[in-house]
Amino acid sequence: MTTLTIDIDHFKTISETHGHIAGDYAVKHVADITRRAIRTTGKVARFDGGEF
């Protein structure tokens, strides 16, 4: 098993400057890229740091 933690640099700034829709898009985009990079049996999950 492997665990990978990904931090989106300046995510709070993106969300505050461009709105929550842009922030949601950024999270979904990173999730899509991550899903394509792992095995089909792998899992992608989000852990909310609650900082934004």
Backbone as CSV, one residue per row, in Angstrom:
resi,resn,N_x,N_y,N_z,CA_x,CA_y,CA_z,C_x,C_y,C_z
1,MET,0.841,-1.164,0.000,0.000,0.000,0.000,0.893,1.237,0.000
2,THR,0.488,2.218,-0.752,1.186,3.495,-0.814,0.205,4.608,-0.487
3,THR,0.660,5.562,0.283,-0.150,6.742,0.579,0.600,7.954,0.060
4,LEU,-0.101,8.793,-0.654,0.496,9.994,-1.234,-0.326,11.196,-0.803
5,THR,0.341,12.210,-0.309,-0.333,13.445,0.069,0.045,14.521,-0.937
6,ILE,-0.969,15.162,-1.515,-0.736,16.207,-2.509,-1.282,17.518,-1.956
7,ASP,-0.477,18.553,-2.015,-0.883,19.878,-1.561,-0.977,20.780,-2.787
8,ILE,-2.105,21.425,-2.967,-2.262,22.361,-4.086,-1.732,23.711,-3.610
9,ASP,-0.576,24.111,-4.148,0.025,25.383,-3.754,-0.927,26.539,-4.024
10,HIS,-1.034,27.423,-3.066,-1.826,28.651,-3.180,-3.313,28.380,-3.417
11,PHE,-3.809,27.225,-2.950,-5.209,26.889,-3.172,-6.136,27.925,-2.548
12,LYS,-5.824,28.368,-1.348,-6.663,29.363,-0.674,-6.738,30.644,-1.499
13,THR,-5.615,31.064,-2.065,-5.593,32.263,-2.906,-6.439,32.070,-4.152
14,ILE,-6.336,30.906,-4.779,-7.146,30.607,-5.971,-8.620,30.709,-5.626
15,SER,-9.017,30.074,-4.534,-10.420,30.049,-4.137,-10.931,31.442,-3.765
16,GLU,-10.129,32.206,-3.032,-10.558,33.540,-2.612,-10.556,34.544,-3.759
17,THR,-9.589,34.440,-4.658,-9.476,35.392,-5.760,-10.481,35.115,-6.868
18,HIS,-10.645,33.846,-7.214,-11.466,33.481,-8.370,-12.801,32.856,-7.993
19,GLY,-13.052,32.672,-6.707,-14.320,32.129,-6.234,-14.251,30.635,-5.972
20,HIS,-15.256,30.178,-5.248,-15.278,28.772,-4.842,-15.473,27.825,-6.023
21,ILE,-16.112,28.295,-7.076,-16.274,27.443,-8.266,-14.904,27.122,-8.856
22,ALA,-14.029,28.122,-8.919,-12.671,27.892,-9.428,-11.900,26.969,-8.489
23,GLY,-12.091,27.131,-7.187,-11.438,26.244,-6.224,-11.904,24.809,-6.377
24,ASP,-13.219,24.627,-6.563,-13.759,23.280,-6.789,-13.190,22.677,-8.064
25,TYR,-13.078,23.494,-9.107,-12.519,23.016,-10.373,-11.075,22.556,-10.175
26,ALA,-10.296,23.328,-9.419,-8.892,22.965,-9.179,-8.794,21.614,-8.471
27,VAL,-9.625,21.398,-7.459,-9.609,20.124,-6.727,-10.002,18.981,-7.655
28,LYS,-11.051,19.177,-8.453,-11.511,18.128,-9.371,-10.460,17.831,-10.438
29,HIS,-9.780,18.864,-10.906,-8.745,18.688,-11.928,-7.581,17.855,-11.376
30,VAL,-7.140,18.173,-10.175,-6.064,17.398,-9.545,-6.518,15.956,-9.322
31,ALA,-7.763,15.764,-8.907,-8.290,14.406,-8.700,-8.313,13.624,-10.008
32,ASP,-8.731,14.265,-11.104,-8.753,13.588,-12.410,-7.351,13.166,-12.844
33,ILE,-6.389,14.049,-12.689,-5.002,13.727,-13.050,-4.495,12.562,-12.198
34,THR,-4.805,12.601,-10.910,-4.359,11.546,-10.002,-4.999,10.212,-10.362
35,ARG,-6.301,10.211,-10.652,-6.992,8.968,-11.023,-6.377,8.336,-12.266
36,ARG,-6.003,9.164,-13.233,-5.406,8.634,-14.467,-4.010,8.073,-14.225
37,ALA,-3.353,8.519,-13.155,-1.971,8.112,-12.888,-1.858,6.836,-12.054
38,ILE,-2.958,6.380,-11.466,-2.878,5.194,-10.604,-3.528,3.995,-11.279
39,ARG,-3.296,2.814,-10.704,-3.901,1.582,-11.216,-5.423,1.654,-11.104
40,THR,-6.088,0.853,-11.914,-7.554,0.838,-11.872,-8.084,0.313,-10.539
41,THR,-7.277,-0.440,-9.821,-7.700,-0.946,-8.513,-7.382,0.032,-7.391
42,GLY,-6.710,1.125,-7.713,-6.337,2.116,-6.707,-7.505,2.998,-6.306
43,LYS,-7.338,3.711,-5.244,-8.363,4.616,-4.722,-7.786,6.012,-4.565
44,VAL,-8.620,7.011,-4.841,-8.261,8.411,-4.622,-9.256,8.964,-3.609
45,ALA,-8.747,9.632,-2.589,-9.620,10.208,-1.568,-9.145,11.613,-1.243
46,ARG,-10.055,12.405,-0.713,-9.716,13.775,-0.336,-9.782,13.903,1.173
47,PHE,-8.747,14.488,1.737,-8.718,14.813,3.159,-8.808,16.318,3.262
48,ASP,-9.821,16.824,3.916,-10.050,18.264,4.005,-9.273,18.843,5.174
49,GLY,-8.331,19.711,4.846,-7.568,20.378,5.886,-8.333,21.514,6.540
50,GLY,-9.421,21.951,5.921,-10.274,22.974,6.499,-9.640,24.346,6.620
51,GLU,-8.661,24.656,5.779,-7.972,25.937,5.886,-8.517,26.994,4.941
52,PHE,-9.523,26.673,4.170,-10.032,27.675,3.230,-11.486,27.937,3.462
